[in-house]
Amino acid sequence: MPPDRGLRSGLVTSTGNPNYLTTDEVAEELRVPRRQVYELIHREGLPAVRLSHRAYRIVRDEYEKWLKARRAS
């Protein structure tokens, strides 16, 4: 992939981070089992895009907003 193609397509942010995270990546960031990420999607409103029966992608910006709203004061 040419260096700027990902940025133009919306696949990465201007800092080079992927715009879309997998459930495994979110689980790793939060240090929780992947199953818990699915529970966060279904029960806690974690914003996610469903690609198929078992595949989800989480938009990084929405994920970060969701986390910020839930941080303990």
C-alpha angles and dihedrals in degrees: 000000000000112000096254099037094089091051093049093047093051093244093120135029124240088264091058096254117134113259090215124052127198121230088252091055092049091047090052093048092049093038093231133121116274089244089064090055089057089050090051089052095048102034108022102039100248101173111244140159114229111221098174141340091295106016124089133168124202118212106233096221093050091045091052092049090048091051093046091053090054100046115123114251 
